Amino acid sequence: MSLDMRMKKAVQRSQGQRLMNARDRTSAYALSQDPTLSEKEKEDMRKVLKERFTAGARPMPATVQGLAALANERIEDAIARGQFKNIARGKGKNIERDYTASSPFLDTTEYFMNKIIQKQEIVPPWIEKQQELVKEAQSFRARLRNDWKRHAARVIASKGGTLEAQVKRAEAYAAAEAALNPKTPNVESLSEIDNEGRLSQLTVTESKSPPSDPSETTITISEGLASEAHAAGPQGSRADQTLSIKTSTESPPSSNSQPTPTPPLLAPFRDPSWQSLEHAYHTLAITSLNSLTRSYNLMAPSLAKKPYFNLDRELRNCFADVAPLLPAEIRSRAQKPEK
């Protein structure tokens, strides 16, 4: 009897079939090593592995009906082994619904791109530029107000007199500032893209104190679609959600219970020498902010664009914001212990 000693060519399998077989073997082996299985269940698993991976095992079905039958068989085997006993059950359990997946107005490619962006927590470039612009503007305004408050309190206190006379002088300047340069509401708008892909706008408004209670400040936070806020204009607010917060500061008790006479109205306190000395820095800062604003407006949609900065407007707002704080600043500087 002659034997054919020639080497036979192995059956070529595609890369997908090899990966599928390797994954199937790995998952089956992991299930067989599960410590929660009994000895009988492990023995049944070994039999399944032996039947599946021996040379005479049945091949992967090539039809949809065959695949469905194989899937049902494996599901029934898993149920018999108790693989589904520890699955959380109940309404809404392990279910994550995405209502935009079946939207006829959203392209499939755009939908999957949005999902990838959300999972990776990626924001559009103009949102990142907006955050940079807001941070730089807040830093400049905070430094501008801090510098002016320190300088104005020092100059007013240097004019002499007792502490109460200095405080009354600062209060007179604050009254003149409120009459001739009233404090305008501070409005800050931030744009973002919600989970449904719509452009929403968050607006924070700090209203000026009422004349009856100068220590009270109202902060209004409103959120809505940017298109509705743009249609309503600066005077109207058609926000979906609005929150108002009232804050108040306690004024120091007066040593004299009798009402003090109102001093004559002065001109608002200004120091041209300070403005001239700081003009170079102020101009450079405003130029830098306007450059950031220009870059942001070139990327942002029309509904989210921001106005440019103006040095005179920033100084007027600074003077109006700092003037009511000068009496307390002078009193704090006088009562601060010497180093």
Disulfide bonds with the S-S distance in Angstrom:
none
